């Protein structure tokens, strides 16, 4: 059976790449019905969500939707499973309307608009009209899909509370991209403590800056990345004199070597609800490369890594605990190596491509009765 990746989803995003890989490993023939809309806009600062920008994006998406509907009609006789991923909130509503004859509609949002723009970034006030509109849109998208894939059980509970029917929500962990699976020949640089990422509120960069001040010359803290929070955090670094070095992002293909060259890798330290229920790429990536990781403790983290076995976990927004954990790893190379080896072995075994494919296949068979080798449904059997 075909699995059609449908919509304006962000094609290059790691979550969507991993979803496509898992579908292929599950035995589906993966095709794309894709129109780019969001990719050129990068890290999406606050001005991206102002009325003039949103009007331009709406026009862009509307034109893309027309093209997607035409492309679907050419593909429809083959009646594929329809899948839309990260960045696909509007896509899933479109697919529900135009993708007739499908075997099922799967939505893997990774994050909702509410948790990103209201709970985490604070672009819209929690009790304002835009926030209420976003919650309504999220609820509609979650109800539109036949299956909603959540990246952790903690996140699944949140999606259910937001409006997703409980019997349609299933947990499917992301795992790690191919770029981070191969062993690295790079040796760690002594005392280098590395954070990589898009500088988002959930990352808790102010906690890292405060910890860097406490560590002083005992650690060389490097923040590698750009995003909405970078300007604010750079100003904080200047104001406090924290010994932090900034570097611009590197291509994904080079990021594994950057991680391998760190003595300690930092995860996320925000104290918001989003940070507690997701496991960001950077956590999977550090574990896969085999470097010792420090990140905030959370229910979501414990679904994927065991603190004191695969990583060190600290309370959120607690600079002294973070500084203490970094100090401990820098002073105990044996502990660092044990944690790194255990994390790499666990992540590569548990989230190997074939196991990811099997896990996704099991969800689709259980929730939709769909298997890769099944014949396409007859028109009378297809979901509307």
C-alpha positions as CSV (number, residue, x, y, z in Angstrom):
1,X,0.0,0.0,0.0
2,X,1.1,3.6,-0.6
3,X,1.6,6.0,2.2
4,X,1.2,9.6,0.9
5,X,2.9,12.3,2.8
6,X,0.4,15.1,2.1
7,X,0.4,18.9,2.5
8,X,2.6,21.9,3.2
9,X,4.5,20.2,6.1
10,X,8.1,21.2,6.6
11,X,9.8,18.6,4.4
12,X,13.3,19.0,5.9
13,X,12.3,18.8,9.6
14,X,13.7,15.9,11.4
15,X,10.3,14.7,12.7
16,X,9.0,14.5,9.1
17,X,12.1,12.8,7.8
18,X,11.9,10.2,10.6
19,X,8.2,9.6,9.9
20,X,8.9,9.0,6.2
21,X,11.8,6.6,7.1
22,X,9.6,4.6,9.5
23,X,6.8,4.3,6.9
24,X,9.3,2.9,4.4
25,X,10.7,0.5,7.0
26,X,7.1,-0.6,7.7
27,X,6.9,-1.7,4.1
28,X,4.8,1.2,2.6
29,X,5.6,2.7,-0.7
30,X,6.1,6.3,0.3
31,X,5.1,9.1,-2.1
32,X,4.8,12.8,-1.5
33,X,2.0,15.2,-2.4
34,X,3.8,18.3,-1.1
35,X,3.8,22.1,-1.6
36,X,6.3,24.2,0.2
37,X,4.9,27.2,2.1
38,X,6.6,27.5,5.5
39,X,10.2,26.4,4.9
40,X,11.7,29.7,3.7
41,X,10.8,31.5,7.0
42,X,13.4,29.8,9.2
43,X,13.1,30.4,12.9
44,X,9.9,32.4,12.7
45,X,10.4,35.5,15.0
46,X,7.4,37.2,16.6
47,X,6.8,39.5,13.6
48,X,6.1,36.3,11.6
49,X,2.8,36.1,13.4
50,X,1.6,39.7,12.9
51,X,-1.5,40.3,10.8
52,X,0.2,41.4,7.6
53,X,2.5,38.4,7.6
54,X,-0.3,36.0,8.4
55,X,-2.4,37.4,5.5
56,X,0.5,36.8,3.1
57,X,0.9,33.3,4.5
58,X,-2.8,32.6,4.2
59,X,-2.7,33.6,0.5
60,X,0.3,31.4,0.0
61,X,-1.3,28.4,1.7
62,X,-4.6,28.8,-0.2
63,X,-2.7,28.7,-3.5
64,X,-0.8,25.6,-2.4
65,X,-4.0,23.9,-1.2
66,X,-5.5,24.2,-4.7
67,X,-2.4,22.6,-6.2
68,X,-2.5,19.8,-3.6
69,X,-6.1,19.1,-4.4
70,X,-5.3,18.7,-8.1
71,X,-2.3,16.5,-7.3
72,X,-4.4,14.3,-5.0
73,X,-7.0,13.7,-7.7
74,X,-4.3,12.3,-10.0
75,X,-3.1,10.0,-7.2
76,X,-6.5,9.1,-5.7
77,X,-7.3,5.9,-7.7
78,X,-4.5,4.2,-5.9
79,X,-6.2,5.0,-2.5
80,X,-3.2,5.5,-0.3
81,X,-2.9,6.0,3.4
82,X,-2.6,9.8,4.0
83,X,-0.1,11.1,6.4
84,X,0.7,14.7,7.4
85,X,3.4,15.7,9.8
86,X,5.0,18.6,11.6
87,X,3.7,21.9,10.3
88,X,0.6,20.2,8.9
89,X,-2.2,21.7,11.0
90,X,-4.0,23.2,8.0
91,X,-3.0,20.2,5.9
92,X,-4.9,17.7,8.0
93,X,-8.1,19.8,7.6
94,X,-7.6,20.0,3.9
95,X,-6.9,16.2,3.6
96,X,-10.1,15.5,5.5
97,X,-12.0,17.4,2.9
98,X,-10.3,16.5,-0.4
99,X,-8.6,13.1,0.1
100,X,-11.6,10.9,-0.6
101,X,-10.9,7.2,-1.1
102,X,-8.1,7.2,1.4
103,X,-7.3,4.2,3.6
104,X,-6.9,6.4,6.7
105,X,-5.7,9.9,7.8
106,X,-2.7,10.1,10.1
107,X,-1.5,13.3,11.8
108,X,1.9,13.5,13.5
109,X,1.9,17.2,14.7
110,X,4.9,16.9,17.0
111,X,3.6,20.1,18.7
112,X,0.4,22.0,18.7
113,X,0.0,25.7,17.8
114,X,-1.3,26.4,21.3
115,X,1.7,25.0,23.2
116,X,4.1,26.7,20.9
117,X,2.6,30.2,20.4
118,X,0.7,30.5,23.7
119,X,2.3,28.3,26.3
120,X,5.9,28.4,25.3
121,X,6.7,31.5,23.2
122,X,4.0,33.7,24.6
123,X,3.3,35.3,21.2
124,X,-0.4,35.5,22.1
125,X,-1.8,36.0,25.6
126,X,-3.3,32.9,27.2
127,X,-6.8,34.3,27.6
128,X,-7.0,36.5,24.5
129,X,-9.0,36.0,21.4
130,X,-6.1,34.7,19.2
131,X,-5.2,32.1,21.9
132,X,-8.8,30.9,22.0
133,X,-8.8,30.7,18.2
134,X,-5.6,28.6,18.2
135,X,-7.1,26.2,20.8
136,X,-10.2,25.8,18.6
137,X,-8.0,25.2,15.5
138,X,-5.8,22.7,17.4
139,X,-8.9,20.8,18.6
140,X,-10.3,20.7,15.0
141,X,-7.1,19.4,13.6
142,X,-6.8,16.7,16.2
143,X,-10.4,15.6,15.7
144,X,-10.0,15.6,11.9
145,X,-7.4,12.7,11.9
146,X,-8.2,9.0,12.2
147,X,-4.9,8.6,14.1
148,X,-2.9,11.2,16.0
149,X,0.7,10.3,16.7
150,X,2.2,11.8,19.9
151,X,5.9,11.7,20.6
152,X,5.6,10.8,24.3
153,X,2.9,9.5,26.6
154,X,3.0,12.8,28.5
155,X,2.3,14.7,25.2
156,X,-0.5,12.3,24.3
157,X,-2.3,13.2,27.6
158,X,-1.9,16.9,26.7
159,X,-3.3,16.3,23.2
160,X,-6.3,14.4,24.6
161,X,-7.0,17.4,27.0
162,X,-6.9,19.7,24.0
163,X,-9.5,17.8,22.2
164,X,-8.0,14.7,20.5
165,X,-10.3,11.7,20.9
166,X,-8.5,9.4,23.3
167,X,-9.1,6.3,21.1
168,X,-7.3,8.0,18.2
169,X,-4.1,9.0,20.0
170,X,-1.1,6.7,19.9
171,X,2.4,7.2,21.1
172,X,5.2,6.8,18.5
173,X,8.6,8.0,19.7
174,X,10.7,10.0,17.2
175,X,14.1,8.4,17.6
176,X,17.2,9.8,16.0
177,X,18.1,10.9,12.4
178,X,20.6,8.9,10.3
179,X,23.3,11.5,10.6
180,X,23.8,10.6,14.2
181,X,23.9,6.8,14.1
182,X,27.4,6.2,12.8
183,X,30.3,6.1,15.3
184,X,32.4,9.3,15.4
185,X,36.1,9.4,15.3
186,X,36.2,12.9,16.8
187,X,37.7,13.2,20.3
188,X,36.0,15.5,22.9
189,X,37.6,18.8,23.7
190,X,38.5,19.1,27.4
191,X,36.0,21.3,29.3
192,X,33.8,22.1,26.3
193,X,30.1,22.2,27.3
194,X,27.9,22.5,24.3
195,X,24.3,23.5,23.7
196,X,22.9,23.3,20.2
197,X,19.4,24.4,19.1
198,X,17.0,27.0,17.8
199,X,17.1,29.1,20.9
200,X,13.5,28.7,22.0
201,X,11.9,29.5,25.3
202,X,11.5,25.8,26.3
203,X,15.3,25.5,26.1
204,X,15.8,27.6,29.2
205,X,18.9,29.4,27.9
206,X,18.9,31.8,30.8
207,X,19.5,28.8,33.1
208,X,22.5,27.8,31.0
209,X,23.9,31.4,31.2
210,X,23.5,31.5,35.0
211,X,25.1,28.1,35.3
212,X,28.0,29.3,33.1
213,X,28.6,32.1,35.6
214,X,28.7,29.7,38.5
215,X,31.1,27.4,36.6
216,X,33.5,30.2,35.6
217,X,36.8,29.0,34.2
218,X,36.0,25.4,35.0
219,X,34.0,25.0,31.8
220,X,34.0,26.5,28.3
221,X,30.3,26.9,27.6
222,X,29.4,27.2,23.9
223,X,25.9,28.0,22.6
224,X,25.5,26.9,19.0
225,X,22.4,28.1,17.2
226,X,20.0,30.9,16.3
227,X,16.4,31.6,16.9
228,X,13.8,33.8,18.6
229,X,15.6,33.8,22.0
230,X,19.1,34.5,20.8
231,X,19.0,38.3,20.9
232,X,17.6,38.4,24.4
233,X,20.1,35.8,25.7
234,X,23.0,37.6,24.0
235,X,21.9,40.7,25.9
236,X,21.7,38.7,29.1
237,X,25.3,37.4,28.5
238,X,26.6,40.9,28.0
239,X,24.8,42.3,31.1
240,X,26.0,39.5,33.4
241,X,29.4,38.9,32.0
242,X,28.8,35.2,31.8
243,X,31.6,33.3,30.1
244,X,29.6,32.0,27.1
245,X,30.7,31.7,23.5
246,X,28.2,31.9,20.7
247,X,28.5,30.1,17.4
248,X,26.1,30.1,14.4
249,X,24.2,27.0,13.4
250,X,26.0,24.3,11.3
251,X,24.4,22.0,8.8
252,X,22.8,18.8,10.2
253,X,25.5,16.7,8.5
254,X,28.2,18.5,10.6
255,X,26.3,18.6,13.9
256,X,27.2,15.0,15.0
257,X,30.9,15.9,14.9
258,X,30.2,19.1,16.9
259,X,28.4,17.0,19.6
260,X,31.2,14.4,19.6
261,X,33.7,17.1,20.2
262,X,32.0,18.2,23.4
263,X,32.9,16.9,26.9
264,X,29.3,17.5,28.0
265,X,26.2,18.2,26.0
266,X,23.3,20.2,27.4
267,X,19.6,19.5,26.7
268,X,16.7,21.7,27.8
269,X,16.0,23.4,31.1
270,X,12.8,25.4,30.7
271,X,10.1,25.1,33.4
272,X,7.1,25.4,31.1
273,X,4.6,22.6,30.4
274,X,5.9,22.0,26.9
275,X,9.5,21.3,28.1
276,X,8.1,18.7,30.5
277,X,6.2,16.7,27.9
278,X,8.6,16.6,24.9
279,X,12.0,15.0,24.2
280,X,13.7,17.4,21.8
281,X,16.0,16.3,19.0
282,X,19.0,17.5,20.8
283,X,18.5,14.9,23.5
284,X,18.2,12.0,21.1
285,X,21.2,13.3,19.1
286,X,23.5,13.6,22.1
287,X,22.6,10.2,23.3
288,X,23.1,8.6,19.8
289,X,26.5,10.2,19.5
290,X,27.5,8.8,22.9
291,X,28.3,12.0,24.7
292,X,27.3,12.6,28.4
293,X,24.1,14.6,28.6
294,X,22.6,16.9,31.2
295,X,19.0,17.9,30.8
296,X,15.9,18.7,32.8
297,X,14.1,15.9,34.5
298,X,10.6,15.3,33.3
299,X,8.0,12.6,32.7
300,X,8.8,12.7,29.0
301,X,12.5,12.3,29.5
302,X,12.0,9.2,31.6
303,X,10.0,7.6,28.8
304,X,13.2,7.6,26.7
305,X,16.3,7.8,29.0
306,X,16.9,6.8,32.5
307,X,18.5,9.4,34.7
308,X,21.8,8.3,36.3
309,X,21.9,5.4,33.7
310,X,21.8,7.3,30.4
311,X,22.2,10.9,31.5
312,X,22.1,13.3,34.4
313,X,18.8,15.0,35.0
314,X,18.3,18.2,37.0
315,X,15.3,20.2,38.1
316,X,14.1,22.8,35.5
317,X,15.3,26.4,35.8
318,X,17.8,25.6,38.5
319,X,21.3,26.9,37.6
320,X,23.1,25.6,40.6
321,X,21.9,22.1,40.0
322,X,23.0,22.3,36.3
323,X,26.4,23.7,37.2
324,X,26.8,20.9,39.8
325,X,25.9,18.2,37.2
326,X,28.3,19.7,34.7
327,X,31.1,19.9,37.3
328,X,30.5,16.3,38.2
329,X,30.9,15.1,34.6
330,X,33.9,17.1,33.9
331,X,35.6,15.8,37.1
332,X,34.7,12.2,36.5
333,X,35.6,11.1,32.9
334,X,34.7,7.5,33.8
335,X,31.1,8.5,34.7
336,X,30.9,10.5,31.5
337,X,32.0,7.6,29.4
338,X,29.7,5.2,31.1
339,X,26.6,7.4,30.6
340,X,27.5,8.2,27.0
341,X,28.0,4.5,26.1
342,X,24.8,3.4,27.8
343,X,22.8,6.2,26.2
344,X,24.1,5.4,22.7
345,X,23.5,1.7,23.1
346,X,20.0,2.2,24.3
347,X,18.9,4.8,21.7
348,X,20.4,2.9,18.7
349,X,18.8,-0.4,19.8
350,X,15.4,0.9,20.9
351,X,14.9,3.3,18.0
352,X,16.7,1.5,15.2
353,X,14.9,2.1,11.9
354,X,13.5,-1.4,11.6
355,X,12.1,-1.1,15.2
356,X,10.6,2.3,14.4
357,X,9.0,0.9,11.3
358,X,7.6,-2.1,13.3
359,X,6.2,0.2,16.0
360,X,4.5,2.4,13.5
361,X,3.1,-0.5,11.6
362,X,1.7,-1.9,14.8
363,X,-0.1,1.4,15.5
364,X,-1.6,1.5,12.0
365,X,-2.7,-2.1,12.1
366,X,-4.3,-1.6,15.5
367,X,-6.0,1.7,15.0
368,X,-6.9,1.6,11.3
369,X,-6.6,-2.1,10.3
370,X,-4.1,-0.9,7.7
371,X,-1.0,-2.9,6.8
372,X,1.6,-2.2,4.1
373,X,0.8,-5.3,2.1
374,X,-3.0,-4.8,2.1
375,X,-5.0,-4.1,-1.0
376,X,-6.4,-0.5,-1.3
377,X,-9.9,-0.2,0.2
378,X,-12.9,-0.3,-2.1
379,X,-14.7,3.0,-2.5
380,X,-17.5,1.8,-0.2
381,X,-15.0,0.9,2.5
382,X,-12.9,4.1,2.4
383,X,-13.1,6.7,5.2
384,X,-14.7,10.0,4.3
